[in-house]
């Protein structure tokens, strides 16, 4: 039972740290544009491995 005297404050501390991190991300605006992220992922402009240009496109 003595272990509860350690586990309860530690769990409360970790929970408050998680809540603080969540509030920090809300204030930084990290959840403002989820629709835009889903559209940008399909945009070829942001492709990591772009396709090579064909000869007709280079002219």
N, CA, C and O atoms as a MOPAC input file, in Angstrom:
PM7 MOZYME 1SCF
protein

 N      0.80300 1    -1.20600 1     0.00000 1
 C      0.00000 1     0.00000 1     0.00000 1
 C      0.84500 1     1.27000 1     0.00000 1
 O      0.37400 1     2.33000 1    -0.41200 1
 N      2.08500 1     1.16600 1     0.45800 1
 C      2.94400 1     2.34400 1     0.47100 1
 C      3.28500 1     2.80100 1    -0.94200 1
 O      3.58600 1     3.97300 1    -1.16800 1
 N      3.23700 1     1.86000 1    -1.89700 1
 C      3.56600 1     2.20900 1    -3.28000 1
 C      2.53600 1     3.16700 1    -3.86700 1
 O      2.85000 1     3.92300 1    -4.78700 1
 N      1.31100 1     3.14400 1    -3.34700 1
 C      0.28300 1     4.07400 1    -3.81600 1
 C      0.64600 1     5.51500 1    -3.47500 1
 O      0.25700 1     6.43400 1    -4.19700 1
 N      1.37200 1     5.72400 1    -2.40600 1
 C      1.79100 1     7.07400 1    -2.03500 1
 C      2.75500 1     7.64000 1    -3.07300 1
 O      2.89900 1     8.85700 1    -3.18000 1
 N      3.41200 1     6.78000 1    -3.83100 1
 C      4.31800 1     7.22600 1    -4.89400 1
 C      3.58900 1     7.25700 1    -6.23400 1
 O      3.73500 1     8.21300 1    -6.99600 1
 N      2.81500 1     6.23200 1    -6.52400 1
 C      2.17700 1     6.10100 1    -7.83400 1
 C      1.10500 1     7.15800 1    -8.09200 1
 O      0.98700 1     7.64700 1    -9.21500 1
 N      0.33700 1     7.51100 1    -7.09100 1
 C     -0.74000 1     8.48900 1    -7.30200 1
 C     -0.17500 1     9.86500 1    -7.65000 1
 O     -0.62500 1    10.45200 1    -8.63400 1
 N      0.78300 1    10.41300 1    -6.90100 1
 C      1.33600 1    11.71700 1    -7.31500 1
 C      2.05700 1    11.66700 1    -8.66100 1
 O      1.99000 1    12.62300 1    -9.43300 1
 N      2.73700 1    10.57600 1    -8.94300 1
 C      3.43000 1    10.45600 1   -10.22700 1
 C      2.41800 1    10.42900 1   -11.36400 1
 O      2.62200 1    11.08800 1   -12.38400 1
 N      1.34100 1     9.68700 1   -11.21000 1
 C      0.33300 1     9.62600 1   -12.27000 1
 C     -0.37900 1    10.97100 1   -12.43400 1
 O     -0.68900 1    11.36200 1   -13.55900 1
 N     -0.64000 1    11.67400 1   -11.35300 1
 C     -1.24000 1    13.00200 1   -11.44800 1
 C     -0.29900 1    13.97300 1   -12.14200 1
 O     -0.74200 1    14.78300 1   -12.95600 1
 N      0.98200 1    13.90700 1   -11.83600 1
 C      1.97300 1    14.76400 1   -12.47200 1
 C      2.04500 1    14.49500 1   -13.97300 1
 O      2.06500 1    15.43600 1   -14.76600 1
 N      2.08300 1    13.22900 1   -14.37000 1
 C      2.14900 1    12.88400 1   -15.78900 1
 C      0.88000 1    13.30200 1   -16.52200 1
 O      0.94000 1    13.75400 1   -17.66500 1
 N     -0.26400 1    13.15000 1   -15.86700 1
 C     -1.51800 1    13.58500 1   -16.47000 1
 C     -1.56200 1    15.08400 1   -16.67700 1
 O     -2.02800 1    15.55600 1   -17.71400 1
 N     -1.08000 1    15.83900 1   -15.69800 1
 C     -1.04100 1    17.29300 1   -15.83200 1
 C     -0.03800 1    17.72500 1   -16.89900 1
 O     -0.26800 1    18.71200 1   -17.59900 1
 N      1.05400 1    17.00800 1   -17.02800 1
 C      2.02500 1    17.32800 1   -18.08000 1
 C      1.41200 1    17.08100 1   -19.46400 1
 O      1.62100 1    17.87100 1   -20.38400 1
 N      0.66700 1    16.00100 1   -19.61000 1
 C     -0.01100 1    15.72300 1   -20.87300 1
 C     -1.05700 1    16.77300 1   -21.19600 1
 O     -1.18200 1    17.19600 1   -22.34500 1
 N     -1.80300 1    17.19200 1   -20.19700 1
 C     -2.80400 1    18.24300 1   -20.39200 1
 C     -2.14200 1    19.56200 1   -20.76700 1
 O     -2.63600 1    20.27700 1   -21.63800 1
 N     -1.04300 1    19.88600 1   -20.12500 1
 C     -0.31400 1    21.11800 1   -20.44700 1
 C      0.22300 1    21.07000 1   -21.87400 1
 O      0.18600 1    22.07700 1   -22.58100 1
 N      0.72000 1    19.91600 1   -22.30100 1
 C      1.21900 1    19.79000 1   -23.67300 1
 C      0.08200 1    19.94200 1   -24.67800 1
 O      0.26300 1    20.56500 1   -25.72500 1
 N     -1.07700 1    19.38600 1   -24.37600 1
 C     -2.22900 1    19.51300 1   -25.26100 1
 C     -2.68200 1    20.96400 1   -25.36400 1
 O     -2.97100 1    21.44300 1   -26.46000 1
 N     -2.74700 1    21.65800 1   -24.25000 1
 C     -3.15000 1    23.07000 1   -24.26700 1
 C     -2.12500 1    23.89900 1   -25.02600 1
 O     -2.49300 1    24.82200 1   -25.75300 1
 N     -0.85000 1    23.58400 1   -24.86800 1
 C      0.20500 1    24.30100 1   -25.59400 1
 C      0.04000 1    24.13100 1   -27.10200 1
 O      0.18600 1    25.09400 1   -27.85600 1
 N     -0.26500 1    22.90400 1   -27.54700 1
 C     -0.46400 1    22.69000 1   -28.98400 1
 C     -1.70700 1    23.40300 1   -29.48600 1
 O     -1.72800 1    23.86500 1   -30.62700 1
 N     -2.73700 1    23.50500 1   -28.66800 1
 C     -3.93000 1    24.26500 1   -29.06300 1
 C     -3.59400 1    25.73800 1   -29.24600 1
 O     -4.03200 1    26.36000 1   -30.21400 1
 N     -2.83000 1    26.29100 1   -28.33500 1
 C     -2.47700 1    27.71600 1   -28.42100 1
 C     -1.52700 1    28.00800 1   -29.56700 1
 O     -1.53400 1    29.11700 1   -30.10200 1
 N     -0.71300 1    27.04100 1   -29.95500 1
 C      0.19900 1    27.21900 1   -31.08000 1
 C     -0.51600 1    27.08300 1   -32.41700 1
 O      0.05400 1    27.41200 1   -33.45800 1
 N     -1.75800 1    26.60100 1   -32.40300 1
 C     -2.54400 1    26.49300 1   -33.62800 1
 C     -2.23100 1    25.26100 1   -34.45600 1
 O     -2.37000 1    25.28500 1   -35.67900 1
 N     -1.81600 1    24.20100 1   -33.81700 1
 C     -1.43600 1    23.00500 1   -34.56300 1
 C     -2.62800 1    22.21000 1   -35.07900 1
 O     -2.45000 1    21.29000 1   -35.87700 1
 N     -3.82700 1    22.54100 1   -34.64500 1
 C     -5.01700 1    21.81900 1   -35.08900 1
 C     -5.92800 1    22.69800 1   -35.93000 1
 O     -7.09400 1    22.35600 1   -36.12700 1
 N     -5.43000 1    23.82200 1   -36.43200 1
 C     -6.27600 1    24.79100 1   -37.11400 1
 C     -6.68800 1    24.37200 1   -38.52300 1
 O     -7.79100 1    24.70600 1   -38.95600 1
 N     -5.84000 1    23.65600 1   -39.24300 1
 C     -6.11200 1    23.37500 1   -40.64900 1
 C     -5.92300 1    21.89500 1   -40.99300 1
 O     -5.04300 1    21.57200 1   -41.79100 1
 N     -6.70900 1    20.99600 1   -40.42500 1
 C     -6.52800 1    19.57600 1   -40.76600 1
 C     -6.96100 1    19.26400 1   -42.20000 1
 O     -6.42500 1    18.34000 1   -42.81200 1
 N     -7.91000 1    20.01000 1   -42.73900 1
 C     -8.34600 1    19.78100 1   -44.11500 1
 C     -7.24600 1    20.14500 1   -45.10200 1
 O     -7.05300 1    19.45200 1   -46.10100 1
 N     -6.52900 1    21.21700 1   -44.83100 1
 C     -5.44100 1    21.62800 1   -45.71000 1
 C     -4.31200 1    20.60600 1   -45.74400 1
 O     -3.71800 1    20.36800 1   -46.79600 1
 N     -4.01400 1    20.00100 1   -44.59900 1
 C     -2.97500 1    18.97600 1   -44.55800 1
 C     -3.35600 1    17.78000 1   -45.42300 1
 O     -2.51000 1    17.22200 1   -46.12200 1
 N     -4.60400 1    17.39500 1   -45.37800 1
 C     -5.02300 1    16.23500 1   -46.16900 1
 C     -4.97900 1    16.53600 1   -47.66500 1
 O     -4.76900 1    15.62900 1   -48.47100 1
 N     -5.17200 1    17.77800 1   -48.03500 1
 C     -5.08200 1    18.13500 1   -49.46000 1
 C     -3.63000 1    18.28000 1   -49.90600 1
 O     -3.28900 1    17.90700 1   -51.02900 1
 N     -2.77600 1    18.81600 1   -49.04300 1
 C     -1.36500 1    18.98100 1   -49.39400 1
 C     -0.65700 1    17.64900 1   -49.56800 1
 O      0.30200 1    17.55800 1   -50.33500 1
 N     -1.10700 1    16.62200 1   -48.87800 1
 C     -0.44400 1    15.32200 1   -48.96600 1
 C     -0.61700 1    14.72300 1   -50.36700 1
 O      0.19400 1    13.89700 1   -50.78700 1
 N     -1.65500 1    15.12700 1   -51.08400 1
 C     -1.90300 1    14.62200 1   -52.43500 1
 C     -1.31800 1    15.52000 1   -53.51500 1
 O     -1.34100 1    15.15600 1   -54.69100 1
 N     -0.79700 1    16.67800 1   -53.14700 1
 C     -0.26100 1    17.63000 1   -54.11000 1
 C      1.12300 1    17.17900 1   -54.58200 1
 O      1.99600 1    16.93800 1   -53.74900 1
 N      1.34500 1    17.06000 1   -55.88200 1
 C      2.65600 1    16.60100 1   -56.36100 1
 C      3.77800 1    17.59600 1   -56.10800 1
 O      4.94900 1    17.23900 1   -56.23000 1
 N      3.45100 1    18.82800 1   -55.76100 1
 C      4.47900 1    19.82300 1   -55.46800 1
 C      5.31500 1    19.40600 1   -54.26000 1
 O      6.49900 1    19.73800 1   -54.19300 1
 N      4.73200 1    18.69400 1   -53.31600 1
 C      5.41600 1    18.30100 1   -52.09400 1
 C      5.90900 1    16.85800 1   -52.15100 1
 O      6.16900 1    16.25800 1   -51.10700 1
 N      6.03800 1    16.30100 1   -53.32700 1
 C      6.46600 1    14.91900 1   -53.47800 1
 C      7.94900 1    14.79000 1   -53.15000 1
 O      8.75900 1    15.58700 1   -53.62500 1
 N      8.31200 1    13.79300 1   -52.34200 1
 C      9.71500 1    13.58700 1   -51.97400 1
 C     10.54700 1    13.05800 1   -53.13500 1
 O     11.73100 1    13.37100 1   -53.25500 1
 N      9.92400 1    12.26400 1   -53.97600 1
 C     10.62500 1    11.68800 1   -55.12100 1
 C      9.89500 1    12.09700 1   -56.39200 1
 O      9.09500 1    11.32300 1   -56.91800 1
 N     10.15400 1    13.29400 1   -56.89200 1
 C      9.42800 1    13.73500 1   -58.08800 1
 C      9.83600 1    12.92500 1   -59.31200 1
 O     10.96500 1    12.44500 1   -59.41900 1
 N      8.90300 1    12.79100 1   -60.21400 1
 C      9.17400 1    12.06000 1   -61.44500 1
 C     10.11000 1    12.88800 1   -62.32400 1
 O     10.01600 1    14.11500 1   -62.34000 1
 N     11.00800 1    12.23300 1   -63.05200 1
 C     11.91600 1    12.99800 1   -63.91900 1
 C     11.14400 1    13.65700 1   -65.06000 1
 O     10.12700 1    13.14100 1   -65.52400 1
 N     11.64900 1    14.80100 1   -65.49600 1
 C     11.01600 1    15.52200 1   -66.58800 1
 C     11.23400 1    14.78200 1   -67.91600 1
 O     12.30100 1    14.22600 1   -68.17300 1
 N     10.20900 1    14.79600 1   -68.72700 1
 C     10.35700 1    14.24500 1   -70.07800 1
 C     10.98600 1    15.30400 1   -70.96900 1
 O     11.02100 1    16.48100 1   -70.60900 1
 N     11.47900 1    14.89400 1   -72.12300 1
 C     12.13200 1    15.83600 1   -73.03300 1
 C     11.17900 1    16.91200 1   -73.51100 1
 O     11.58600 1    18.05800 1   -73.70300 1
 N      9.89500 1    16.55700 1   -73.70900 1
 C      8.92200 1    17.53800 1   -74.18000 1
 C      8.64400 1    18.59700 1   -73.10600 1
 O      8.39400 1    19.76000 1   -73.42400 1
 N      8.69000 1    18.18600 1   -71.83600 1
 C      8.40100 1    19.12300 1   -70.75300 1
 C      9.55100 1    20.09600 1   -70.51100 1
 O      9.32900 1    21.21300 1   -70.04500 1
 N     10.76600 1    19.68300 1   -70.82100 1
 C     11.93800 1    20.51500 1   -70.55800 1
 C     12.03900 1    21.67200 1   -71.53500 1
 O     12.72500 1    22.65200 1   -71.24500 1
 N     11.38600 1    21.59300 1   -72.67300 1
 C     11.48800 1    22.65400 1   -73.68400 1
 C     10.55400 1    23.77500 1   -73.45400 1
 O     10.53500 1    24.73200 1   -74.22700 1

